[in-house]
Every structure is written in structure tokens, then in C-alpha cells.
Amino acid sequence: MKLGAAELQTLRTGALLHDIGKVTVPDQILNKPGQLTHDEMEIVKRHPLVGFEILKSMRTFEAVRPIVRWHHERPNGTGYPDGVGGDDLPLMPRIVAVADCFDALSSDRPYRPCLPLDECRTILEAGAERGDLDGRIVDTLMHIVGQGTADLQLATVLN
């Protein structure tokens, strides 16, 4: 993605902190084995704003706050919490959104086991076609993952 050293550090920190707002989401919701109810989903959907508020007063995290707030926004404007999309959605939250989706698909969840890489690719590419994910970032991630062991490749990119 041709990011400089400072941008990569911001991305690393943002990736680590993007879900910090989930500290206010009850465990029975986070670990629920089935589909969330509408009310439960509304609680989960508050976590980007809560995370933004947690980091708001800390100058150190100024560059990270957009990642935390907008990692569930979508290029097509259908995300949350602000409905930001198009050119108004910065690159860093777009990157974390794709990585977050890949992580969710490729790891075990309370409601399903991890999915095979081919299925992850198909789902991410479909998301890019709908405009839910940035296609260039999906292509870049799939290229990196396709070059070898995903954990090794992603660790190399993030370090």
C-alpha cells in the first residue's frame, strides 16, 4: 500500500486498538453462539464511538482515532457509526476493515469454525464487488496471503 514508516506505526496501533470500545459490550453478547438480536447488534454497533471517546483526550492517539471510529464504515457509505464512504473514508480505516473481516472469517468464532482460505477470498471479493470493502486492499491482502503462510506474511507486513 506504499505507506511510510509513521503511517505503518499508526496502522499497527490502530489495528491493535480498533475494538477497544468493545470493553463496554457484555461478554454474553460478544460470545453469543447464535445470531444477535436487533438490540444486541445496536449495543455492538456503539463500540467504534465508545473507542473513539476513550482515546479522544489522548494526543498520542490522535492519528489512530479515525481508524477506531471508522473501521466499520464502508466505501459505499453503508457502514456505521457515521455512514462515511467514498473519498471521505480514509485509507487506514479501509485497511483495518479488510484485515478485520479477514480475521473474522479466518478464525474460529463462537457461532462457527474458521473458514478455509478459498472461502475467505470469495467472501472478501464479493464484499469488494458490493462496495463494502476496498477492492484494492482486498487484492493486496490476498496477494500477501497467497505468497505463503498467512501468519508469517502478515507478521512480516505488520513488523
PyMOL CGO cylinders between C-alpha atoms (Angstrom):
from pymol import cmd
from pymol.cgo import CYLINDER

trace = [
    CYLINDER, 0.00, 0.00, 0.00, 3.15, 2.16, -0.07, 0.3, 1, 1, 1, 1, 1, 1,
    CYLINDER, 3.15, 2.16, -0.07, 2.75, 3.57, 3.44, 0.3, 1, 1, 1, 1, 1, 1,
    CYLINDER, 2.75, 3.57, 3.44, 5.60, 5.38, 5.14, 0.3, 1, 1, 1, 1, 1, 1,
    CYLINDER, 5.60, 5.38, 5.14, 7.09, 4.41, 8.50, 0.3, 1, 1, 1, 1, 1, 1,
    CYLINDER, 7.09, 4.41, 8.50, 4.88, 6.79, 10.51, 0.3, 1, 1, 1, 1, 1, 1,
    CYLINDER, 4.88, 6.79, 10.51, 1.75, 5.61, 8.69, 0.3, 1, 1, 1, 1, 1, 1,
    CYLINDER, 1.75, 5.61, 8.69, 2.67, 1.97, 9.30, 0.3, 1, 1, 1, 1, 1, 1,
    CYLINDER, 2.67, 1.97, 9.30, 3.10, 2.68, 13.00, 0.3, 1, 1, 1, 1, 1, 1,
    CYLINDER, 3.10, 2.68, 13.00, -0.30, 4.40, 13.09, 0.3, 1, 1, 1, 1, 1, 1,
    CYLINDER, -0.30, 4.40, 13.09, -1.81, 1.42, 11.25, 0.3, 1, 1, 1, 1, 1, 1,
    CYLINDER, -1.81, 1.42, 11.25, -0.24, -1.07, 13.70, 0.3, 1, 1, 1, 1, 1, 1,
    CYLINDER, -0.24, -1.07, 13.70, -1.53, 0.87, 16.69, 0.3, 1, 1, 1, 1, 1, 1,
    CYLINDER, -1.53, 0.87, 16.69, -4.95, 1.36, 15.12, 0.3, 1, 1, 1, 1, 1, 1,
    CYLINDER, -4.95, 1.36, 15.12, -5.19, -2.34, 14.29, 0.3, 1, 1, 1, 1, 1, 1,
    CYLINDER, -5.19, -2.34, 14.29, -4.42, -3.20, 17.91, 0.3, 1, 1, 1, 1, 1, 1,
    CYLINDER, -4.42, -3.20, 17.91, -6.87, -0.68, 19.35, 0.3, 1, 1, 1, 1, 1, 1,
    CYLINDER, -6.87, -0.68, 19.35, -9.68, -0.72, 16.78, 0.3, 1, 1, 1, 1, 1, 1,
    CYLINDER, -9.68, -0.72, 16.78, -12.06, -2.71, 19.01, 0.3, 1, 1, 1, 1, 1, 1,
    CYLINDER, -12.06, -2.71, 19.01, -11.15, -1.05, 22.34, 0.3, 1, 1, 1, 1, 1, 1,
    CYLINDER, -11.15, -1.05, 22.34, -14.73, 0.15, 22.63, 0.3, 1, 1, 1, 1, 1, 1,
    CYLINDER, -14.73, 0.15, 22.63, -15.88, -3.45, 23.00, 0.3, 1, 1, 1, 1, 1, 1,
    CYLINDER, -15.88, -3.45, 23.00, -14.84, -3.24, 26.65, 0.3, 1, 1, 1, 1, 1, 1,
    CYLINDER, -14.84, -3.24, 26.65, -18.39, -1.95, 27.22, 0.3, 1, 1, 1, 1, 1, 1,
    CYLINDER, -18.39, -1.95, 27.22, -20.10, -4.80, 25.33, 0.3, 1, 1, 1, 1, 1, 1,
    CYLINDER, -20.10, -4.80, 25.33, -21.26, -7.57, 27.69, 0.3, 1, 1, 1, 1, 1, 1,
    CYLINDER, -21.26, -7.57, 27.69, -19.48, -10.92, 27.28, 0.3, 1, 1, 1, 1, 1, 1,
    CYLINDER, -19.48, -10.92, 27.28, -22.78, -12.74, 26.74, 0.3, 1, 1, 1, 1, 1, 1,
    CYLINDER, -22.78, -12.74, 26.74, -23.21, -10.67, 23.56, 0.3, 1, 1, 1, 1, 1, 1,
    CYLINDER, -23.21, -10.67, 23.56, -19.59, -10.95, 22.39, 0.3, 1, 1, 1, 1, 1, 1,
    CYLINDER, -19.59, -10.95, 22.39, -19.54, -14.71, 22.94, 0.3, 1, 1, 1, 1, 1, 1,
    CYLINDER, -19.54, -14.71, 22.94, -23.07, -15.49, 21.83, 0.3, 1, 1, 1, 1, 1, 1,
    CYLINDER, -23.07, -15.49, 21.83, -23.09, -18.68, 19.73, 0.3, 1, 1, 1, 1, 1, 1,
    CYLINDER, -23.09, -18.68, 19.73, -26.05, -17.63, 17.58, 0.3, 1, 1, 1, 1, 1, 1,
    CYLINDER, -26.05, -17.63, 17.58, -27.27, -14.61, 15.68, 0.3, 1, 1, 1, 1, 1, 1,
    CYLINDER, -27.27, -14.61, 15.68, -27.53, -11.36, 17.63, 0.3, 1, 1, 1, 1, 1, 1,
    CYLINDER, -27.53, -11.36, 17.63, -30.90, -9.74, 18.17, 0.3, 1, 1, 1, 1, 1, 1,
    CYLINDER, -30.90, -9.74, 18.17, -31.54, -6.23, 16.84, 0.3, 1, 1, 1, 1, 1, 1,
    CYLINDER, -31.54, -6.23, 16.84, -30.99, -4.76, 20.34, 0.3, 1, 1, 1, 1, 1, 1,
    CYLINDER, -30.99, -4.76, 20.34, -27.77, -6.74, 20.85, 0.3, 1, 1, 1, 1, 1, 1,
    CYLINDER, -27.77, -6.74, 20.85, -26.48, -5.57, 17.48, 0.3, 1, 1, 1, 1, 1, 1,
    CYLINDER, -26.48, -5.57, 17.48, -27.24, -1.96, 18.40, 0.3, 1, 1, 1, 1, 1, 1,
    CYLINDER, -27.24, -1.96, 18.40, -25.09, -2.39, 21.53, 0.3, 1, 1, 1, 1, 1, 1,
    CYLINDER, -25.09, -2.39, 21.53, -22.23, -3.84, 19.45, 0.3, 1, 1, 1, 1, 1, 1,
    CYLINDER, -22.23, -3.84, 19.45, -22.54, -1.05, 16.89, 0.3, 1, 1, 1, 1, 1, 1,
    CYLINDER, -22.54, -1.05, 16.89, -21.74, 1.54, 19.59, 0.3, 1, 1, 1, 1, 1, 1,
    CYLINDER, -21.74, 1.54, 19.59, -18.20, 0.22, 20.12, 0.3, 1, 1, 1, 1, 1, 1,
    CYLINDER, -18.20, 0.22, 20.12, -16.49, 2.43, 17.49, 0.3, 1, 1, 1, 1, 1, 1,
    CYLINDER, -16.49, 2.43, 17.49, -17.86, 5.59, 19.13, 0.3, 1, 1, 1, 1, 1, 1,
    CYLINDER, -17.86, 5.59, 19.13, -17.00, 4.33, 22.62, 0.3, 1, 1, 1, 1, 1, 1,
    CYLINDER, -17.00, 4.33, 22.62, -13.45, 3.55, 21.47, 0.3, 1, 1, 1, 1, 1, 1,
    CYLINDER, -13.45, 3.55, 21.47, -13.14, 6.98, 19.87, 0.3, 1, 1, 1, 1, 1, 1,
    CYLINDER, -13.14, 6.98, 19.87, -14.27, 8.60, 23.13, 0.3, 1, 1, 1, 1, 1, 1,
    CYLINDER, -14.27, 8.60, 23.13, -11.80, 6.53, 25.18, 0.3, 1, 1, 1, 1, 1, 1,
    CYLINDER, -11.80, 6.53, 25.18, -8.91, 7.79, 23.01, 0.3, 1, 1, 1, 1, 1, 1,
    CYLINDER, -8.91, 7.79, 23.01, -10.26, 11.32, 22.48, 0.3, 1, 1, 1, 1, 1, 1,
    CYLINDER, -10.26, 11.32, 22.48, -8.35, 13.03, 25.27, 0.3, 1, 1, 1, 1, 1, 1,
    CYLINDER, -8.35, 13.03, 25.27, -5.00, 11.38, 24.49, 0.3, 1, 1, 1, 1, 1, 1,
    CYLINDER, -5.00, 11.38, 24.49, -2.86, 13.30, 21.99, 0.3, 1, 1, 1, 1, 1, 1,
    CYLINDER, -2.86, 13.30, 21.99, -0.74, 10.20, 21.41, 0.3, 1, 1, 1, 1, 1, 1,
    CYLINDER, -0.74, 10.20, 21.41, -3.68, 8.52, 19.69, 0.3, 1, 1, 1, 1, 1, 1,
    CYLINDER, -3.68, 8.52, 19.69, -4.85, 11.44, 17.52, 0.3, 1, 1, 1, 1, 1, 1,
    CYLINDER, -4.85, 11.44, 17.52, -3.89, 9.71, 14.26, 0.3, 1, 1, 1, 1, 1, 1,
    CYLINDER, -3.89, 9.71, 14.26, -5.41, 6.41, 15.45, 0.3, 1, 1, 1, 1, 1, 1,
    CYLINDER, -5.41, 6.41, 15.45, -8.85, 7.77, 16.31, 0.3, 1, 1, 1, 1, 1, 1,
    CYLINDER, -8.85, 7.77, 16.31, -10.20, 7.72, 12.71, 0.3, 1, 1, 1, 1, 1, 1,
    CYLINDER, -10.20, 7.72, 12.71, -9.27, 4.02, 12.48, 0.3, 1, 1, 1, 1, 1, 1,
    CYLINDER, -9.27, 4.02, 12.48, -11.07, 3.23, 15.73, 0.3, 1, 1, 1, 1, 1, 1,
    CYLINDER, -11.07, 3.23, 15.73, -14.16, 5.26, 14.80, 0.3, 1, 1, 1, 1, 1, 1,
    CYLINDER, -14.16, 5.26, 14.80, -14.47, 4.26, 11.14, 0.3, 1, 1, 1, 1, 1, 1,
    CYLINDER, -14.47, 4.26, 11.14, -13.27, 0.63, 10.90, 0.3, 1, 1, 1, 1, 1, 1,
    CYLINDER, -13.27, 0.63, 10.90, -16.91, -0.45, 10.31, 0.3, 1, 1, 1, 1, 1, 1,
    CYLINDER, -16.91, -0.45, 10.31, -17.58, 2.22, 7.70, 0.3, 1, 1, 1, 1, 1, 1,
    CYLINDER, -17.58, 2.22, 7.70, -17.82, 1.05, 4.08, 0.3, 1, 1, 1, 1, 1, 1,
    CYLINDER, -17.82, 1.05, 4.08, -16.61, 2.64, 0.83, 0.3, 1, 1, 1, 1, 1, 1,
    CYLINDER, -16.61, 2.64, 0.83, -20.23, 2.53, -0.41, 0.3, 1, 1, 1, 1, 1, 1,
    CYLINDER, -20.23, 2.53, -0.41, -21.39, 4.52, 2.64, 0.3, 1, 1, 1, 1, 1, 1,
    CYLINDER, -21.39, 4.52, 2.64, -23.44, 1.71, 4.23, 0.3, 1, 1, 1, 1, 1, 1,
    CYLINDER, -23.44, 1.71, 4.23, -21.31, 1.27, 7.35, 0.3, 1, 1, 1, 1, 1, 1,
    CYLINDER, -21.31, 1.27, 7.35, -21.53, 2.67, 10.85, 0.3, 1, 1, 1, 1, 1, 1,
    CYLINDER, -21.53, 2.67, 10.85, -21.39, 4.77, 13.02, 0.3, 1, 1, 1, 1, 1, 1,
    CYLINDER, -21.39, 4.77, 13.02, -21.34, 7.81, 10.71, 0.3, 1, 1, 1, 1, 1, 1,
    CYLINDER, -21.34, 7.81, 10.71, -22.19, 6.47, 7.24, 0.3, 1, 1, 1, 1, 1, 1,
    CYLINDER, -22.19, 6.47, 7.24, -18.87, 7.78, 5.89, 0.3, 1, 1, 1, 1, 1, 1,
    CYLINDER, -18.87, 7.78, 5.89, -17.94, 6.49, 2.44, 0.3, 1, 1, 1, 1, 1, 1,
    CYLINDER, -17.94, 6.49, 2.44, -16.34, 7.35, -0.86, 0.3, 1, 1, 1, 1, 1, 1,
    CYLINDER, -16.34, 7.35, -0.86, -13.42, 9.75, -0.75, 0.3, 1, 1, 1, 1, 1, 1,
    CYLINDER, -13.42, 9.75, -0.75, -14.39, 10.80, 2.79, 0.3, 1, 1, 1, 1, 1, 1,
    CYLINDER, -14.39, 10.80, 2.79, -13.34, 7.39, 4.16, 0.3, 1, 1, 1, 1, 1, 1,
    CYLINDER, -13.34, 7.39, 4.16, -9.57, 7.47, 4.72, 0.3, 1, 1, 1, 1, 1, 1,
    CYLINDER, -9.57, 7.47, 4.72, -7.21, 4.66, 3.69, 0.3, 1, 1, 1, 1, 1, 1,
    CYLINDER, -7.21, 4.66, 3.69, -6.25, 3.50, 7.20, 0.3, 1, 1, 1, 1, 1, 1,
    CYLINDER, -6.25, 3.50, 7.20, -9.79, 2.58, 8.33, 0.3, 1, 1, 1, 1, 1, 1,
    CYLINDER, -9.79, 2.58, 8.33, -10.30, 0.88, 4.95, 0.3, 1, 1, 1, 1, 1, 1,
    CYLINDER, -10.30, 0.88, 4.95, -7.20, -1.27, 5.55, 0.3, 1, 1, 1, 1, 1, 1,
    CYLINDER, -7.20, -1.27, 5.55, -8.26, -2.20, 9.08, 0.3, 1, 1, 1, 1, 1, 1,
    CYLINDER, -8.26, -2.20, 9.08, -11.78, -3.01, 7.83, 0.3, 1, 1, 1, 1, 1, 1,
    CYLINDER, -11.78, -3.01, 7.83, -10.41, -5.54, 5.34, 0.3, 1, 1, 1, 1, 1, 1,
    CYLINDER, -10.41, -5.54, 5.34, -7.99, -7.02, 7.89, 0.3, 1, 1, 1, 1, 1, 1,
    CYLINDER, -7.99, -7.02, 7.89, -10.78, -7.19, 10.48, 0.3, 1, 1, 1, 1, 1, 1,
    CYLINDER, -10.78, -7.19, 10.48, -13.08, -9.00, 8.03, 0.3, 1, 1, 1, 1, 1, 1,
    CYLINDER, -13.08, -9.00, 8.03, -10.31, -11.43, 7.08, 0.3, 1, 1, 1, 1, 1, 1,
    CYLINDER, -10.31, -11.43, 7.08, -9.59, -12.09, 10.75, 0.3, 1, 1, 1, 1, 1, 1,
    CYLINDER, -9.59, -12.09, 10.75, -13.27, -12.72, 11.47, 0.3, 1, 1, 1, 1, 1, 1,
    CYLINDER, -13.27, -12.72, 11.47, -13.56, -15.15, 8.56, 0.3, 1, 1, 1, 1, 1, 1,
    CYLINDER, -13.56, -15.15, 8.56, -10.27, -16.98, 9.08, 0.3, 1, 1, 1, 1, 1, 1,
    CYLINDER, -10.27, -16.98, 9.08, -10.55, -17.61, 12.82, 0.3, 1, 1, 1, 1, 1, 1,
    CYLINDER, -10.55, -17.61, 12.82, -12.88, -19.63, 14.99, 0.3, 1, 1, 1, 1, 1, 1,
    CYLINDER, -12.88, -19.63, 14.99, -15.90, -17.71, 16.28, 0.3, 1, 1, 1, 1, 1, 1,
    CYLINDER, -15.90, -17.71, 16.28, -18.49, -18.71, 18.90, 0.3, 1, 1, 1, 1, 1, 1,
    CYLINDER, -18.49, -18.71, 18.90, -21.04, -19.11, 16.09, 0.3, 1, 1, 1, 1, 1, 1,
    CYLINDER, -21.04, -19.11, 16.09, -18.86, -21.03, 13.55, 0.3, 1, 1, 1, 1, 1, 1,
    CYLINDER, -18.86, -21.03, 13.55, -15.41, -22.53, 12.92, 0.3, 1, 1, 1, 1, 1, 1,
    CYLINDER, -15.41, -22.53, 12.92, -12.81, -20.72, 10.82, 0.3, 1, 1, 1, 1, 1, 1,
    CYLINDER, -12.81, -20.72, 10.82, -13.37, -20.77, 7.09, 0.3, 1, 1, 1, 1, 1, 1,
    CYLINDER, -13.37, -20.77, 7.09, -10.89, -22.14, 4.52, 0.3, 1, 1, 1, 1, 1, 1,
    CYLINDER, -10.89, -22.14, 4.52, -8.76, -19.56, 2.72, 0.3, 1, 1, 1, 1, 1, 1,
    CYLINDER, -8.76, -19.56, 2.72, -10.58, -20.02, -0.61, 0.3, 1, 1, 1, 1, 1, 1,
    CYLINDER, -10.58, -20.02, -0.61, -13.91, -19.27, 1.03, 0.3, 1, 1, 1, 1, 1, 1,
    CYLINDER, -13.91, -19.27, 1.03, -12.44, -16.23, 2.82, 0.3, 1, 1, 1, 1, 1, 1,
    CYLINDER, -12.44, -16.23, 2.82, -11.18, -14.95, -0.53, 0.3, 1, 1, 1, 1, 1, 1,
    CYLINDER, -11.18, -14.95, -0.53, -14.59, -15.46, -2.18, 0.3, 1, 1, 1, 1, 1, 1,
    CYLINDER, -14.59, -15.46, -2.18, -16.40, -13.60, 0.62, 0.3, 1, 1, 1, 1, 1, 1,
    CYLINDER, -16.40, -13.60, 0.62, -13.90, -10.71, 0.67, 0.3, 1, 1, 1, 1, 1, 1,
    CYLINDER, -13.90, -10.71, 0.67, -14.01, -10.36, -3.11, 0.3, 1, 1, 1, 1, 1, 1,
    CYLINDER, -14.01, -10.36, -3.11, -17.82, -10.33, -3.03, 0.3, 1, 1, 1, 1, 1, 1,
    CYLINDER, -17.82, -10.33, -3.03, -17.66, -7.63, -0.36, 0.3, 1, 1, 1, 1, 1, 1,
    CYLINDER, -17.66, -7.63, -0.36, -15.37, -5.60, -2.60, 0.3, 1, 1, 1, 1, 1, 1,
    CYLINDER, -15.37, -5.60, -2.60, -17.76, -6.01, -5.54, 0.3, 1, 1, 1, 1, 1, 1,
    CYLINDER, -17.76, -6.01, -5.54, -20.64, -4.68, -3.40, 0.3, 1, 1, 1, 1, 1, 1,
    CYLINDER, -20.64, -4.68, -3.40, -18.52, -1.75, -2.25, 0.3, 1, 1, 1, 1, 1, 1,
    CYLINDER, -18.52, -1.75, -2.25, -18.47, -2.95, 1.35, 0.3, 1, 1, 1, 1, 1, 1,
    CYLINDER, -18.47, -2.95, 1.35, -14.67, -3.31, 1.20, 0.3, 1, 1, 1, 1, 1, 1,
    CYLINDER, -14.67, -3.31, 1.20, -11.94, -1.59, -0.77, 0.3, 1, 1, 1, 1, 1, 1,
    CYLINDER, -11.94, -1.59, -0.77, -11.12, -3.92, -3.68, 0.3, 1, 1, 1, 1, 1, 1,
    CYLINDER, -11.12, -3.92, -3.68, -7.52, -2.74, -3.99, 0.3, 1, 1, 1, 1, 1, 1,
    CYLINDER, -7.52, -2.74, -3.99, -6.91, -3.59, -0.33, 0.3, 1, 1, 1, 1, 1, 1,
    CYLINDER, -6.91, -3.59, -0.33, -8.63, -6.98, -0.67, 0.3, 1, 1, 1, 1, 1, 1,
    CYLINDER, -8.63, -6.98, -0.67, -6.44, -7.75, -3.71, 0.3, 1, 1, 1, 1, 1, 1,
    CYLINDER, -6.44, -7.75, -3.71, -3.30, -6.69, -1.82, 0.3, 1, 1, 1, 1, 1, 1,
    CYLINDER, -3.30, -6.69, -1.82, -4.18, -8.82, 1.22, 0.3, 1, 1, 1, 1, 1, 1,
    CYLINDER, -4.18, -8.82, 1.22, -4.98, -11.86, -0.91, 0.3, 1, 1, 1, 1, 1, 1,
    CYLINDER, -4.98, -11.86, -0.91, -1.70, -11.42, -2.79, 0.3, 1, 1, 1, 1, 1, 1,
    CYLINDER, -1.70, -11.42, -2.79, 0.23, -11.33, 0.51, 0.3, 1, 1, 1, 1, 1, 1,
    CYLINDER, 0.23, -11.33, 0.51, -1.65, -14.30, 1.95, 0.3, 1, 1, 1, 1, 1, 1,
    CYLINDER, -1.65, -14.30, 1.95, -1.21, -16.25, -1.30, 0.3, 1, 1, 1, 1, 1, 1,
    CYLINDER, -1.21, -16.25, -1.30, 2.58, -15.93, -1.14, 0.3, 1, 1, 1, 1, 1, 1,
    CYLINDER, 2.58, -15.93, -1.14, 2.97, -18.28, 1.78, 0.3, 1, 1, 1, 1, 1, 1,
    CYLINDER, 2.97, -18.28, 1.78, 1.90, -18.93, 5.32, 0.3, 1, 1, 1, 1, 1, 1,
    CYLINDER, 1.90, -18.93, 5.32, -0.61, -16.22, 6.14, 0.3, 1, 1, 1, 1, 1, 1,
    CYLINDER, -0.61, -16.22, 6.14, 0.54, -15.74, 9.74, 0.3, 1, 1, 1, 1, 1, 1,
    CYLINDER, 0.54, -15.74, 9.74, 4.18, -15.34, 8.65, 0.3, 1, 1, 1, 1, 1, 1,
    CYLINDER, 4.18, -15.34, 8.65, 3.31, -12.99, 5.78, 0.3, 1, 1, 1, 1, 1, 1,
    CYLINDER, 3.31, -12.99, 5.78, 1.01, -10.80, 7.88, 0.3, 1, 1, 1, 1, 1, 1,
    CYLINDER, 1.01, -10.80, 7.88, 3.54, -10.67, 10.69, 0.3, 1, 1, 1, 1, 1, 1,
    CYLINDER, 3.54, -10.67, 10.69, 6.17, -9.55, 8.17, 0.3, 1, 1, 1, 1, 1, 1,
    CYLINDER, 6.17, -9.55, 8.17, 3.90, -6.81, 6.83, 0.3, 1, 1, 1, 1, 1, 1,
    CYLINDER, 3.90, -6.81, 6.83, 2.96, -5.52, 10.28, 0.3, 1, 1, 1, 1, 1, 1,
    CYLINDER, 2.96, -5.52, 10.28, 6.53, -5.62, 11.61, 0.3, 1, 1, 1, 1, 1, 1,
]
cmd.load_cgo(trace, "trace")
